[in-house]
Amino acid sequence: MATRFGKFTLIEVRIETGRTHQIRVHMASIGHPVVGDTLYGGTAQLTEQDAAQTTRSVRKKKEPERLKLDRNFLHAAKLEFAQPLTGKPLQLEAPLPGELTAFLGRLESV
């Protein structure tokens, strides 16, 4: 999606191994770090692109909007694993947290 803060893609990823940092490392390795992931090249603060590219005199009148995220934009919407004692499959699901929903809403707003 193209936004006033730049271009972003919201993706759904399925991992098989559960290795630590798997999504973060792979996304960074292809040049698309996770928003908020400063360890692997992402940014914790987005700056409005149009306002940042205007002339200096215009910038004095209107500073570019900044959008800050104090965490990685990652969420485990669904987890599935075997219960350690019984071996029965367990499935856990959770909606996108409010802070990520709000961030996404601000990112998408015009």
Summary of the structure (lengths in Angstrom):
residues: 110
radius of gyration: 17.9
end to end distance: 12.2
largest distance: 67.6
contacts: 229
relative contact order: 0.16
helix: 29%
strand: 18%
